[in-house]
Amino acid sequence: MAKSGDKAAPAAEVTYDALVERLEKVVEALEAGDLSLEQSVERFAEGVKLARDAGQRLDEAERRVEQLVKDAAGVETVAPLDRAPP
């Protein structure tokens, strides 16, 4: 994973788990309160981007699951993925 100051890999090359791990580190750094205002703003902006990228990954995964659902007869159908447990 890229460290602060390093260029990050393109989002397509970074796994969802890596995005979440980096986001957790950004949040920890912000919560620690040891950053300057400028550093805090930069980390916050990075966190927003990471959260958006992770959200897009989840949306893509949801669409893939919807496309892969088959009905009882084995015919592929598109069915919405329930977000909340029954």
C-alpha positions, 0 to 999 in steps of 0.5 A: 500500500502506498505511504503518504507522499508516495503515488497511489496505484490507480484505483482499478489496481487496488483491492476493496480490502486495501481501500478499506485498510487505507481508509482506516489508517486515514481515520486513525491519523485524523482522530489522533489529532497530531496533524497540522491543519494542512495535513488534516485537510489532505488526509480528509480529502484522501479519506473522501476519495477512498470512501467513494472508491470503496462505495463504487466497488460495492456498487459494482459487486452488487450489480454483478451479483444481481446479474448472476442470480438464477431463478428456480428453473435455472434461467438467469434473471436479474433480481435486486440484492436485498440490502437489509436482512429479512 
